[in-house]
Amino acid sequence: MAKITKTFVNKVQPPASGYAVHWDDSVKGYGLRVSSLGKRVFIAMGRVQGKPIQFTLGPYGVLTEDAARKKAQKVLQDMREGIDPRNSKRADEAMKVTLQQVCDAYVERPGKLKESSKAEMKRHVEKVFASWKNKPIVAITEDDVRKRHREMVEKGLDGKRGAPASANASMVTLRILCNFASRQYRRADGSPLLLRNPVEVLKDHWATLGSRTERYIDRRKVGEVWNALQAARENPKNRDALAGIDLALWALLTGCRRDEGATLRWANVNIDDHDPSNCWWRITERKRGEDLQMPLSSQAVALLKARRAVVDADIAEGKTVSEFVFPSWSKAGHIRDARAPMEMISKIVGKHLSLHDMRRSFTNYAMRECLIEKFRTDLLTGHKPAQEDITARNYLDLARLDWLQPEVQKIGDWIEQQAAIAASKNVVQLHAAGAA
């Protein structure tokens, strides 16, 4: 034993190998561990409920001898009172865990989330909660949640136009992460890190989105929308703008989910000029079930060919090309949304629509205008059929849907027909205006 002082710590010699522990002669259980490499670390040793505990106080240099002695006295007293300092240390670290760290831990769990879901949650943290992501998650208050939700509802991310759907979706992400943090981290007394999820304050304040079944392009407007998108294709601002326009058209023609279209790779596309039933695209990374091979209409094939022609030209010139059908200069490498074309569409139809509402439009046209039965419509939109029976479940191939090509062609033809009607009405209106 020795009196551990600053002078002693500086002069003590390291052992030839391993490490040596020097115990203080006045504070029982307080010591200095010295390794053969000369590293000096302050420690405390005691018992908690009869079990021996050795606790690292910190290295010399980070702690002075005086600070280490005071810390040792507190830790040793806690041990005598039955408090395990290791739990307290973990609790202290938990109180500092940030929203970004919680998000990373949640999305990196192996095999739990598909890539599109991971990307969506990361985007919410990076964009919607940018000012919170590096601060402790316990510091996010109910007032913070209310204020940020209201900002998103009224002004959106860009501060120009409200985004109620995005406001709700981002808060759902935050609620999930807060619940995850409560399960994975504990306070010093063993209680959950978050005693109350701050997002629960929105229970009576979620943004009203209106009836989802009404959020689609009315049959009287779809022709005008189609013609406007085709016209926009002729003079896009840049490559990303064209990808956004084409993604909107793709969603209208296929009924795909946003991420299914946005992340589509050329490797998951097949075009056969001689057999329409052999023209397909594949949906991968599904939450449930195997990949789906979906049929394509001639209109969707024409869109793919137009995009492929640009890719082939770039390859001929030796340029590097993207693996994605709808590429972007963004970090993700593919378009994430179609905000500009959707704003144009919303203006035409007179109500705010998102890219997902193109999927609702497809469903409405399939069942209401083309009279395609619900079982087939469910399949064309990647849903598990509500009418699935033992025969369909055990004998029918529901992963390759080439046999539904006539149905998807019927929808594409109907949309083009509405576009021709809209164009002819415009011609009549122009003539009438000129005659007047």
KELO-785147 format. One record per residue (C-alpha): x, y, z; residue number from 0. Coordinates in steps of 0.001 Angstrom, whole numbers, plus 500000, padded with zeros to 6 digits. Example, Ala and Ser with C-alpha at 12.3 -4.5 7.8 and 13.67 -1.06 7.14 Angstrom:
BEGIN
     east    north       up   num
   512300   495500   507800     0
   513670   498940   507140     1
This chain:
BEGIN
     east    north       up   num
   500000   500000   500000     0
   501062   503561   499411     1
   499687   507047   499576     2
   498516   507670   496015     3
   499468   511230   495164     4
   500286   513078   491964     5
   503985   512558   492698     6
   503481   508838   493278     7
   501501   508459   490035     8
   504222   510216   488043     9
   507105   508251   489554    10
   505683   504733   489895    11
   507493   502248   487660    12
   505603   499959   485273    13
   505935   496193   485809    14
   507990   494024   483462    15
   504823   492422   482090    16
   501072   492552   482599    17
   499985   495112   485137    18
   500376   495980   488799    19
   497821   497500   491178    20
   498813   499935   493933    21
   496196   500486   496649    22
   495812   503712   498554    23
   496579   503487   502253    24
   493881   505938   503354    25
   490844   505270   501073    26
   490193   501539   501174    27
   489337   500207   497722    28
   490894   503115   495795    29
   493852   502147   493606    30
   496073   502790   490626    31
   496529   500154   487926    32
   499790   500450   485965    33
   500427   498401   482833    34
   503769   497239   481471    35
   503368   499897   478753    36
   503190   502599   481401    37
   499449   503320   481160    38
   498055   504536   484489    39
   494377   504047   485316    40
   492511   504832   488539    41
   490217   502085   489837    42
   487843   501374   492705    43
   487093   497949   494151    44
   484288   497023   496540    45
   481269   494784   496951    46
   477669   495233   495846    47
   475267   492908   497634    48
   478150   490568   498399    49
   479549   490462   494850    50
   483058   491871   494222    51
   483095   494748   491725    52
   486119   496409   490146    53
   485235   499682   488475    54
   487435   501801   486207    55
   487340   505438   487280    56
   489378   506735   484341    57
   492935   507141   483045    58
   495475   509499   484536    59
   495571   512581   482363    60
   491830   512551   481839    61
   491439   512521   485616    62
   493774   514225   488071    63
   494655   512278   491223    64
   492531   514588   493316    65
   489479   514170   491018    66
   489987   510397   490921    67
   490132   510222   494725    68
   486856   512147   495108    69
   485187   510022   492429    70
   486430   506846   494134    71
   484972   507933   497453    72
   481550   508487   495868    73
   481640   505203   493913    74
   482719   503208   496968    75
   479938   504774   499044    76
   477421   503864   496303    77
   478692   500273   496399    78
   478162   500137   500162    79
   474578   501301   499562    80
   474024   498526   496994    81
   474421   500631   493847    82
   476426   499044   491028    83
   478519   501846   489447    84
   478569   499969   486146    85
   474812   500411   485890    86
   475173   504092   486678    87
   477813   504447   483983    88
   475607   502754   481411    89
   472747   505002   482488    90
   474919   508094   482100    91
   475868   506970   478609    92
   472218   506235   477778    93
   471212   509748   478796    94
   473625   511056   476158    95
   472531   508824   473253    96
   471441   510974   470317    97
   468503   510677   467952    98
   470943   509859   465145    99
   472521   507053   467187   100
   469113   505585   467968   101
   468158   505741   464285   102
   471407   504045   463241   103
   470908   501287   465812   104
   467308   500740   464713   105
   467869   500561   460951   106
   471067   498492   461182   107
   469382   495526   462845   108
   470033   492625   460449   109
   467096   491464   458368   110
   464501   493676   460045   111
   463791   496403   457470   112
   463895   496615   453708   113
   466251   499186   452220   114
   463495   501593   451213   115
   462171   501691   454795   116
   465680   502346   456105   117
   466150   505170   453616   118
   462831   506740   454570   119
   463624   506749   458284   120
   467109   508132   457699   121
   465654   510850   455465   122
   463244   511925   458192   123
   466047   512190   460746   124
   468395   513997   458365   125
   465830   516382   456910   126
   462834   516864   459186   127
   464777   516529   462456   128
   468098   517957   461289   129
   468407   520293   464297   130
   467675   517440   466743   131
   469656   514550   465349   132
   472872   515222   467304   133
   471307   516025   470647   134
   470243   513466   473294   135
   466933   511861   472456   136
   465823   512449   476062   137
   466099   516192   475372   138
   463300   516109   472771   139
   460244   517520   474521   140
   456539   517431   473813   141
   456676   521152   473025   142
   459444   520457   470484   143
   457267   517808   468836   144
   454180   520013   468693   145
   456124   522922   467228   146
   457956   520879   464572   147
   454798   519045   463521   148
   452949   522341   463126   149
   455831   523791   461080   150
   455752   520822   458726   151
   451973   520946   458378   152
   451942   524665   457582   153
   455225   525214   455734   154
   456794   521859   454856   155
   460526   521274   454573   156
   461151   524167   452199   157
   459102   526641   454237   158
   456875   527400   451255   159
   454097   524825   451138   160
   452501   522761   453867   161
   453133   519020   453902   162
   450619   517420   456293   163
   451241   513871   455062   164
   455010   514254   455503   165
   454452   515859   458897   166
   452508   512832   460109   167
   454856   510297   458518   168
   457989   511856   460032   169
   456404   511897   463478   170
   455523   508215   463121   171
   459229   507592   462493   172
   460134   509606   465594   173
   457578   507686   467668   174
   459069   504365   466541   175
   462602   505506   467410   176
   461547   506808   470824   177
   459838   503512   471636   178
   462955   501636   470497   179
   465145   503837   472728   180
   462878   503120   475694   181
   463279   499381   475182   182
   467031   499410   474608   183
   468313   501952   477141   184
   467772   502317   480879   185
   468141   505039   483476   186
   470186   504498   486633   187
   467163   503187   488539   188
   466368   500660   485803   189
   463377   502536   484395   190
   463039   503107   480619   191
   465145   505903   479148   192
   462025   507769   478010   193
   459371   507752   480695   194
   456841   509041   478132   195
   457074   509077   474355   196
   456956   512793   473410   197
   455112   512009   470169   198
   452092   510822   472161   199
   451249   514494   472627   200
   450088   514487   468985   201
   447349   511947   469670   202
   444731   514690   469324   203
   446655   516811   466832   204
   447534   514648   463831   205
   447150   516559   460573   206
   443876   515889   458771   207
   444567   514379   455366   208
   441016   513870   454201   209
   439651   510600   452916   210
   442383   508555   451270   211
   439878   507089   448831   212
   439293   510564   447390   213
   442989   511192   446723   214
   443297   510184   443093   215
   443117   511803   439666   216
   439500   512083   438603   217
   438689   510288   435343   218
   437757   513655   433800   219
   441235   515008   434493   220
   443511   512048   433792   221
   443746   512827   430061   222
   444838   516378   430762   223
   447359   515121   433320   224
   448787   512594   430858   225
   449179   515238   428142   226
   450801   517675   430585   227
   453330   515056   431679   228
   454136   514160   428066   229
   454622   517844   427245   230
   456886   518264   430289   231
   459029   515387   429037   232
   459872   517367   425908   233
   461707   520119   427742   234
   462861   519059   431233   235
   465139   521310   433271   236
   467708   518576   433833   237
   468198   514825   434152   238
   466679   514644   437617   239
   463619   516594   436475   240
   463041   514144   433613   241
   463446   511196   435982   242
   460802   512707   438256   243
   458361   513180   435375   244
   458936   509650   434147   245
   458545   508246   437648   246
   455121   509913   437895   247
   454131   508382   434534   248
   455481   505003   435622   249
   453442   505079   438842   250
   450307   505960   436874   251
   450854   503088   434424   252
   451899   500407   436922   253
   450278   501351   440226   254
   453632   500877   441952   255
   454526   502191   445377   256
   456862   505178   445363   257
   459952   503284   446508   258
   459244   500341   444205   259
   459433   502696   441246   260
   462184   504992   442535   261
   464600   502118   443258   262
   463848   500099   440111   263
   467049   498776   438511   264
   467604   497874   434875   265
   468509   494373   436034   266
   464878   493965   437096   267
   463388   494971   433742   268
   462759   492826   430656   269
   461558   494024   427240   270
   460582   491612   424476   271
   459659   493258   421166   272
   457949   490098   419943   273
   455992   488967   423003   274
   454082   491543   425106   275
   453506   488966   427848   276
   457283   488693   428255   277
   457666   492390   429043   278
   457909   492722   432798   279
   459476   494430   435789   280
   460330   492841   439111   281
   459458   494105   442589   282
   462149   493137   445102   283
   462887   493753   448795   284
   459284   493204   449769   285
   458312   493279   453449   286
   456529   489954   453042   287
   456703   487244   450429   288
   458887   486545   447434   289
   459728   488852   444542   290
   456932   489698   442109   291
   457263   489716   438319   292
   454765   492320   437086   293
   453399   492711   433524   294
   453843   495876   431476   295
   451548   497734   429118   296
   452845   498954   425776   297
   452768   502502   427193   298
   455062   501502   430072   299
   457355   499654   427663   300
   457571   502775   425471   301
   458582   504802   428525   302
   461310   502298   429389   303
   462593   502256   425810   304
   462842   506045   425778   305
   464871   505984   428981   306
   467003   503068   427785   307
   467884   504867   424561   308
   469612   507581   426620   309
   471497   504943   428637   310
   472646   503137   425482   311
   473845   506413   423959   312
   475888   507145   427088   313
   477389   503662   427018   314
   478360   504137   423352   315
   480206   507319   424349   316
   482019   505534   427168   317
   480155   507305   429939   318
   479409   505777   433310   319
   475723   504935   433615   320
   473466   504275   436583   321
   471992   500919   437498   322
   468707   502671   438275   323
   465943   503271   435731   324
   465182   506640   437334   325
   468648   507885   438330   326
   469544   511025   440231   327
   472653   512967   441157   328
   471656   512534   444797   329
   473621   510409   447250   330
   471077   507607   446891   331
   471753   507428   443154   332
   468074   507324   442279   333
   465182   509770   442319   334
   463449   509872   445705   335
   460245   511629   444758   336
   458508   513513   441969   337
   457668   516761   443705   338
   457642   519108   440693   339
   455444   516932   438443   340
   453135   516177   441379   341
   452730   519905   442016   342
   451773   520321   438363   343
   449307   517427   438616   344
   447832   518828   441837   345
   447223   522150   440121   346
   445413   520455   437242   347
   443134   518332   439444   348
   442557   521049   442051   349
   443786   519168   445121   350
   447097   518178   446647   351
   448235   514742   445536   352
   451368   512756   446320   353
   453137   510161   444217   354
   451341   507439   446164   355
   448064   508868   444886   356
   449043   507763   441380   357
   448759   504245   442767   358
   445272   505041   444024   359
   444434   506419   440582   360
   445614   503200   438927   361
   443427   501151   441272   362
   440362   503289   440568   363
   440836   503063   436794   364
   441351   499296   436985   365
   438172   498578   438921   366
   435820   501444   438053   367
   436674   502252   434451   368
   438138   499017   433091   369
   435964   496739   435249   370
   438870   494539   436290   371
   437869   492300   439187   372
   439329   492992   442618   373
   441321   489738   442777   374
   443292   490768   439670   375
   443556   494395   440755   376
   445035   493278   444083   377
   447652   491259   442237   378
   448511   494119   439859   379
   449180   496402   442828   380
   451275   493854   444726   381
   448668   493221   447413   382
   447799   489857   448845   383
   444370   489098   447324   384
   441549   489316   449824   385
   439775   486480   447987   386
   442774   484143   448047   387
   441602   480609   448800   388
   443379   477298   449263   389
   443696   476800   445485   390
   445238   480216   444885   391
   447490   479899   447916   392
   448833   476431   447175   393
   448549   475923   443427   394
   448406   479268   441587   395
   451685   480995   440684   396
   451144   484473   442107   397
   454775   485550   441749   398
   454801   485689   437914   399
   451888   487724   436639   400
   452501   487699   432873   401
   448990   486299   432464   402
   447653   489672   433636   403
   449287   491594   430769   404
   445917   492061   428991   405
   444536   493732   432133   406
   447410   496163   432557   407
   447252   496894   428814   408
   443571   497717   429164   409
   444404   500334   431796   410
   447178   501883   429687   411
   444907   502054   426639   412
   442124   503662   428670   413
   444477   506382   429953   414
   445701   507110   426421   415
   442116   507245   425209   416
   441322   509862   427859   417
   444386   511804   426746   418
   443154   511813   423140   419
   439742   513040   424275   420
   441336   515826   426340   421
   443515   516870   423389   422
   440528   516996   421026   423
   438581   519153   423494   424
   441448   521616   423585   425
   441472   521830   419799   426
   437725   522528   419765   427
   438108   525198   422415   428
   440895   526898   420466   429
   438840   526944   417275   430
   435867   528349   419115   431
   438002   531077   420656   432
   439443   531958   417255   433
   436010   532158   415634   434
   434842   534535   418283   435
